[in-house]
Amino acid sequence: MNLRRDVFQAIADPTRRAILLLVASQTMTAGAIAANFDTARPTVSKHLLILTECELLKQEQKGREVYYHLNPEKMKEVASFIEPFRKMWDDRFNKLEAIMEKYKSTK
Protein backbone atom coordinates (compact mmCIF):
# COMPACT_ATOMS: atom_id res chain seq x y z
CA MET A 1 0.00 0.00 0.00
CA ASN A 2 1.53 3.28 -1.11
CA LEU A 3 0.43 6.13 1.13
CA ARG A 4 0.74 9.74 0.08
CA ARG A 5 2.51 11.52 2.89
CA ASP A 6 1.67 15.09 3.74
CA VAL A 7 4.54 17.42 4.66
CA PHE A 8 2.58 19.10 7.43
CA GLN A 9 1.60 15.78 8.99
CA ALA A 10 5.27 14.84 8.89
CA ILE A 11 6.48 17.98 10.66
CA ALA A 12 3.66 17.78 13.21
CA ASP A 13 5.62 15.08 15.04
CA PRO A 14 8.23 16.45 17.49
CA THR A 15 10.69 13.62 16.80
CA ARG A 16 10.60 14.30 13.08
CA ARG A 17 11.12 18.02 13.70
CA ALA A 18 14.12 17.13 15.88
CA ILE A 19 15.50 14.93 13.09
CA LEU A 20 15.15 17.82 10.63
CA LEU A 21 17.06 20.08 13.01
CA LEU A 22 19.81 17.48 13.36
CA VAL A 23 20.37 17.00 9.65
CA ALA A 24 19.98 20.71 8.85
CA SER A 25 23.62 21.32 9.66
CA GLN A 26 25.20 18.06 8.46
CA THR A 27 24.44 14.84 6.64
CA MET A 28 24.04 11.89 8.97
CA THR A 29 23.52 8.15 8.81
CA ALA A 30 20.43 6.55 10.31
CA GLY A 31 22.57 5.19 13.14
CA ALA A 32 24.01 8.60 13.94
CA ILE A 33 20.53 10.10 13.93
CA ALA A 34 19.13 7.29 16.11
CA ALA A 35 21.94 7.80 18.65
CA ASN A 36 20.36 11.17 19.50
CA PHE A 37 17.06 9.64 20.64
CA ASP A 38 15.92 7.35 23.44
CA THR A 39 13.72 5.33 21.11
CA ALA A 40 14.33 2.08 19.25
CA ARG A 41 16.24 2.35 15.99
CA PRO A 42 13.29 0.93 13.97
CA THR A 43 11.17 3.80 15.31
CA VAL A 44 13.72 6.34 14.06
CA SER A 45 13.88 4.46 10.75
CA LYS A 46 10.10 4.84 10.39
CA HIS A 47 10.44 8.59 11.00
CA LEU A 48 13.21 8.75 8.39
CA LEU A 49 11.01 6.87 5.92
CA ILE A 50 8.17 9.35 6.41
CA LEU A 51 10.48 12.36 6.05
CA THR A 52 12.00 10.83 2.91
CA GLU A 53 8.60 10.04 1.40
CA CYS A 54 7.60 13.67 1.96
CA GLU A 55 10.87 14.72 0.31
CA LEU A 56 11.91 16.73 3.35
CA LEU A 57 15.00 14.52 3.52
CA LYS A 58 17.05 13.07 0.72
CA GLN A 59 19.12 9.90 0.88
CA GLU A 60 22.61 9.54 -0.52
CA GLN A 61 24.36 6.19 -0.74
CA LYS A 62 28.09 6.29 0.07
CA GLY A 63 29.54 2.81 0.04
CA ARG A 64 27.54 0.72 2.48
CA GLU A 65 26.17 3.74 4.36
CA VAL A 66 23.08 5.76 3.55
CA TYR A 67 23.35 9.42 4.51
CA TYR A 68 20.38 11.69 5.07
CA HIS A 69 20.38 15.39 4.35
CA LEU A 70 17.81 18.15 4.32
CA ASN A 71 16.04 18.96 1.06
CA PRO A 72 16.11 22.78 1.04
CA GLU A 73 13.71 23.05 -1.90
CA LYS A 74 10.95 21.25 -0.02
CA MET A 75 11.64 23.34 3.09
CA LYS A 76 11.24 26.47 0.92
CA GLU A 77 7.79 25.22 -0.10
CA VAL A 78 6.83 24.87 3.57
CA ALA A 79 8.23 28.33 4.37
CA SER A 80 6.37 29.86 1.41
CA PHE A 81 3.11 28.42 2.65
CA ILE A 82 3.67 29.72 6.19
CA GLU A 83 4.95 33.19 5.22
CA PRO A 84 1.54 34.89 4.70
CA PHE A 85 0.44 33.70 8.15
CA ARG A 86 3.65 35.00 9.74
CA LYS A 87 3.18 38.35 8.05
CA MET A 88 -0.45 38.53 9.16
CA TRP A 89 0.50 37.90 12.80
CA ASP A 90 3.41 40.36 12.64
CA ASP A 91 1.00 43.02 11.37
CA ARG A 92 -1.49 42.25 14.13
CA PHE A 93 1.15 42.40 16.85
CA ASN A 94 2.52 45.66 15.44
CA LYS A 95 -0.99 47.17 15.55
CA LEU A 96 -1.48 45.95 19.10
CA GLU A 97 1.87 47.42 20.10
CA ALA A 98 0.90 50.77 18.56
CA ILE A 99 -2.38 50.74 20.48
CA MET A 100 -0.57 49.93 23.72
CA GLU A 101 1.96 52.73 23.16
CA LYS A 102 -0.86 55.17 22.44
CA TYR A 103 -2.67 54.00 25.56
CA LYS A 104 0.50 54.47 27.69
CA SER A 105 1.02 58.00 26.39
CA THR A 106 -2.52 59.05 27.33
CA LYS A 107 -2.03 58.06 30.98
C-alpha positions as CSV (number, residue, x, y, z in Angstrom):
1,M,0.0,0.0,0.0
2,N,1.5,3.3,-1.1
3,L,0.4,6.1,1.1
4,R,0.7,9.7,0.1
5,R,2.5,11.5,2.9
6,D,1.7,15.1,3.7
7,V,4.5,17.4,4.7
8,F,2.6,19.1,7.4
9,Q,1.6,15.8,9.0
10,A,5.3,14.8,8.9
11,I,6.5,18.0,10.7
12,A,3.7,17.8,13.2
13,D,5.6,15.1,15.0
14,P,8.2,16.5,17.5
15,T,10.7,13.6,16.8
16,R,10.6,14.3,13.1
17,R,11.1,18.0,13.7
18,A,14.1,17.1,15.9
19,I,15.5,14.9,13.1
20,L,15.1,17.8,10.6
21,L,17.1,20.1,13.0
22,L,19.8,17.5,13.4
23,V,20.4,17.0,9.6
24,A,20.0,20.7,8.8
25,S,23.6,21.3,9.7
26,Q,25.2,18.1,8.5
27,T,24.4,14.8,6.6
28,M,24.0,11.9,9.0
29,T,23.5,8.2,8.8
30,A,20.4,6.6,10.3
31,G,22.6,5.2,13.1
32,A,24.0,8.6,13.9
33,I,20.5,10.1,13.9
34,A,19.1,7.3,16.1
35,A,21.9,7.8,18.6
36,N,20.4,11.2,19.5
37,F,17.1,9.6,20.6
38,D,15.9,7.4,23.4
39,T,13.7,5.3,21.1
40,A,14.3,2.1,19.3
41,R,16.2,2.3,16.0
42,P,13.3,0.9,14.0
43,T,11.2,3.8,15.3
44,V,13.7,6.3,14.1
45,S,13.9,4.5,10.8
46,K,10.1,4.8,10.4
47,H,10.4,8.6,11.0
48,L,13.2,8.7,8.4
49,L,11.0,6.9,5.9
50,I,8.2,9.3,6.4
51,L,10.5,12.4,6.0
52,T,12.0,10.8,2.9
53,E,8.6,10.0,1.4
54,C,7.6,13.7,2.0
55,E,10.9,14.7,0.3
56,L,11.9,16.7,3.3
57,L,15.0,14.5,3.5
58,K,17.1,13.1,0.7
59,Q,19.1,9.9,0.9
60,E,22.6,9.5,-0.5
61,Q,24.4,6.2,-0.7
62,K,28.1,6.3,0.1
63,G,29.5,2.8,0.0
64,R,27.5,0.7,2.5
65,E,26.2,3.7,4.4
66,V,23.1,5.8,3.5
67,Y,23.3,9.4,4.5
68,Y,20.4,11.7,5.1
69,H,20.4,15.4,4.3
70,L,17.8,18.2,4.3
71,N,16.0,19.0,1.1
72,P,16.1,22.8,1.0
73,E,13.7,23.0,-1.9
74,K,11.0,21.2,0.0
75,M,11.6,23.3,3.1
76,K,11.2,26.5,0.9
77,E,7.8,25.2,-0.1
78,V,6.8,24.9,3.6
79,A,8.2,28.3,4.4
80,S,6.4,29.9,1.4
81,F,3.1,28.4,2.7
82,I,3.7,29.7,6.2
83,E,4.9,33.2,5.2
84,P,1.5,34.9,4.7
85,F,0.4,33.7,8.1
86,R,3.7,35.0,9.7
87,K,3.2,38.3,8.1
88,M,-0.5,38.5,9.2
89,W,0.5,37.9,12.8
90,D,3.4,40.4,12.6
91,D,1.0,43.0,11.4
92,R,-1.5,42.3,14.1
93,F,1.2,42.4,16.8
94,N,2.5,45.7,15.4
95,K,-1.0,47.2,15.6
96,L,-1.5,45.9,19.1
97,E,1.9,47.4,20.1
98,A,0.9,50.8,18.6
99,I,-2.4,50.7,20.5
100,M,-0.6,49.9,23.7
101,E,2.0,52.7,23.2
102,K,-0.9,55.2,22.4
103,Y,-2.7,54.0,25.6
104,K,0.5,54.5,27.7
105,S,1.0,58.0,26.4
106,T,-2.5,59.0,27.3
107,K,-2.0,58.1,31.0
